[in-house]
Amino acid sequence: MARVKRGKIAHKRRKHLLKYAKGFRWGRKSKYRLAKDALRHAWSYAYRDRRVKKREFRKLWQIKINAAVRDLELSYSRFINLLKKNNIELDRKVLAELAVNHPDVFKKTVEKIKEN
């Protein structure tokens, strides 16, 4: 049986993995063993943090809405409750955007809710 040399395939596999480690610091960008370990961690954090990002943004929107609503003598929880009772289906992202960039529109929305 003929001898099989694996140099090409092994080199290709390592080169492929090192491509993903571009931009890493120290030896982790050029040394296969260190790069492999660094990428395993990086990819697991990336997977986890795609979910964490959603939580973080929702928290941020709640803080922005709460700050804007407090100026209009209302609490965040009461505001959300009144929104649901009045069947106003604006999500927190849009409400936070209105509160920060269009306070006059946000104020009208709050007054409309307070009336009912």
C-alpha positions as CSV (number, residue, x, y, z in Angstrom):
1,M,0.0,0.0,0.0
2,A,1.2,3.5,-0.9
3,R,2.3,5.9,1.9
4,V,-0.2,8.8,2.5
5,K,1.4,12.1,3.5
6,R,-1.0,14.4,5.3
7,G,1.1,17.5,5.3
8,K,-1.2,19.4,2.9
9,I,-4.4,18.6,4.7
10,A,-3.0,19.3,8.1
11,H,-1.6,22.6,6.9
12,K,-4.9,23.6,5.3
13,R,-6.9,22.8,8.4
14,R,-4.5,24.9,10.6
15,K,-4.5,27.7,8.2
16,H,-8.3,27.8,8.0
17,L,-8.5,28.0,11.8
18,L,-5.8,30.7,12.1
19,K,-7.9,32.8,9.6
20,Y,-10.5,33.2,12.3
21,A,-7.9,34.2,14.9
22,K,-6.9,37.3,12.9
23,G,-6.8,40.3,15.1
24,F,-6.1,38.4,18.3
25,R,-3.3,39.5,20.5
26,W,0.1,37.9,21.2
27,G,0.6,34.3,20.1
28,R,-3.0,33.6,19.8
29,K,-3.1,34.9,16.3
30,S,-0.3,32.8,14.9
31,K,0.2,29.7,17.1
32,Y,-2.3,27.0,16.2
33,R,-2.6,25.6,19.7
34,L,-3.2,28.9,21.4
35,A,-5.5,30.1,18.6
36,K,-7.7,27.0,18.8
37,D,-8.2,27.5,22.5
38,A,-8.9,31.3,22.1
39,L,-11.4,30.6,19.4
40,R,-13.3,28.0,21.4
41,H,-13.8,30.6,24.1
42,A,-14.5,33.4,21.7
43,W,-17.2,31.4,19.9
44,S,-18.9,30.3,23.1
45,Y,-19.0,33.9,24.4
46,A,-20.3,35.1,21.0
47,Y,-23.1,32.5,21.2
48,R,-24.0,33.5,24.7
49,D,-23.7,37.2,24.2
50,R,-26.1,37.2,21.2
51,R,-28.7,36.4,23.8
52,V,-27.4,38.7,26.5
53,K,-27.4,41.6,24.0
54,K,-31.2,41.4,23.7
55,R,-31.6,41.6,27.5
56,E,-29.2,44.5,27.8
57,F,-31.1,46.5,25.2
58,R,-34.4,45.8,26.8
59,K,-33.0,47.0,30.1
60,L,-31.7,50.2,28.5
61,W,-35.1,50.9,26.8
62,Q,-36.9,50.5,30.2
63,I,-34.5,52.9,31.9
64,K,-35.0,55.5,29.1
65,I,-38.8,55.2,29.2
66,N,-38.8,55.3,33.0
67,A,-36.7,58.5,33.1
68,A,-39.0,60.2,30.6
69,V,-42.2,59.1,32.3
70,R,-41.1,60.2,35.7
71,D,-40.8,63.8,34.4
72,L,-44.5,63.5,33.5
73,E,-45.5,62.3,37.0
74,L,-46.0,58.6,36.2
75,S,-44.1,55.4,37.0
76,Y,-42.8,53.0,34.4
77,S,-45.0,50.1,35.6
78,R,-48.2,52.3,35.6
79,F,-47.3,53.6,32.2
80,I,-46.9,50.2,30.6
81,N,-50.1,49.0,32.3
82,L,-52.0,52.0,30.9
83,L,-50.6,51.3,27.4
84,K,-51.9,47.8,27.5
85,K,-55.3,48.9,28.8
86,N,-55.7,51.4,26.0
87,N,-54.5,48.9,23.4
88,I,-51.6,51.0,22.3
89,E,-49.1,48.5,20.8
90,L,-45.9,50.4,20.8
91,D,-42.9,48.3,21.8
92,R,-40.2,49.5,24.3
93,K,-37.7,50.2,21.5
94,V,-40.0,52.7,19.8
95,L,-41.1,54.3,23.1
96,A,-37.5,54.8,24.2
97,E,-36.7,56.3,20.8
98,L,-39.7,58.7,21.1
99,A,-38.7,59.6,24.7
100,V,-35.1,60.5,23.7
101,N,-35.5,62.0,20.2
102,H,-39.1,63.2,20.1
103,P,-40.1,64.2,23.6
104,D,-43.1,66.3,22.4
105,V,-44.7,63.2,20.7
106,F,-43.9,61.1,23.7
107,K,-45.6,63.7,26.0
108,K,-48.7,63.6,23.8
109,T,-48.8,59.8,24.0
110,V,-48.6,59.9,27.8
111,E,-51.3,62.6,28.0
112,K,-53.6,60.6,25.7
113,I,-53.1,57.6,28.0
114,K,-53.8,59.6,31.2
115,E,-57.1,60.9,29.8
116,N,-58.6,57.4,29.5
